[in-house]
């Protein structure tokens, strides 16, 4: 369970002012699930807006610059990739038993723009935390923390086996605040510590819940986190690039043959 920050509050302003904190929390959780399910229509609408803007170009120089990389074939490929992203994000909801009541968007529900933005952040965060492409950034951000942990609180395997650590499971316990999609607590657990992640964003929690508990093989999914990032590209078709996730399967790494080792 996680506490919400101010900007993670209830999206249904003015509703349920007498509700308990648990009801308020559940309503927010529902909003997050609905936003993950709404990625497909939202992204498709933005793509249609891009298509309309290109069709309305009249300056010949602009058309010469933009249209070669935005052909009908490219649009179809973008539509296909949006569909794949939508299936992946829907899986984050469909695979969660706690989200069973929120597996379809009510006809009267309006997904908040701020939540739709966070959904796209989840896709990009998967690149950083659970793709080979993010390895260098993880090393620069997490590597120094793990080295400091080893230096200041080393795991003594002999003492752990003898139960001399007065901590959960006989190992030093490490809390990772702001753990995002859970890669740092996973790596800390792999080092032999008893690790726990803490995260206030339900969007991130849905992603970490899936990758840590439900993923079954390395590189089992391909996502397209940059499909609508049409600016600041080095190559004309960089936004079409797929990214395989997760680069390692946590259950295989921590529980080989179903036996927990870290």
C-alpha positions, 0 to 999 in steps of 0.5 A: 500500500502507498500514500498519495502525494497532493498531485495524486489525489482524487480526480472526482472533485466535489464528489464523496466529501464525506467518504472515508480515506479508504473510499477516497483511496479506492476511487483514486486507484480506479481513476489510475486503472481507467487511465491505463485503459484509456491510452489507446483512444487518447493516443489515437486521438493525438495521432489523428490531430497530427495527421490533420495538421499535416494535411493542412500544411500549405507552405511547400518548404514545410511539406518538403521537410515533414511529409517524407517521414509521415507517409500513410505507411508510417501512420499505419505503423504508428497505429499498430504500435499504439495498439500494442502499447494499449494492450500492454498497459491494459495487461497491467490492469487485467493481470491485477486481482485488486483491479478486477472491479475497474477492468472497463471504463464506465461510460460516464467516466472522464479520464483526467489529462494529468493521469493520461500524461502519467501513463506515457511516463510509465512506458518511458520508465520501463525503458530506464528500469527494465530494458537493456537500453536503460542499463547505462542510466541505471548504473549511473543512478543506482550503481553508486547507491548499491556500492555505498550499501555494500560498503556501509552495510555489507551482507555477511552470508555466514551471519545471515545463515546463522540467524545473527541478524536481528532483521527480517529473514536474517538479512539486513533490511533496506527500504527504497523510497521513491522506487518507481517501477521497482528495479532498485529494490529488485537489485538490492534483493539480488545482492542478498538484502531483504529489500522493500520498495516504497512508491506513492504513484499508483501508475508506477505501482501497477507497473512494478506489481506486474513486472515483479510478480507477473512477468514470466520471461526476459524480453517477453514484451515489446513496447513503443514508448516514443511512438508519439515523441515527434520532436527532438529525434535524431532519425526520422523513424526513431519514434517507431523503435521498439523496446523489449521488457523486462530485460531480466525476469525477477521471478526467475532471478529471485525464485529459481525453480520456485524457491526464493533465494534473495 
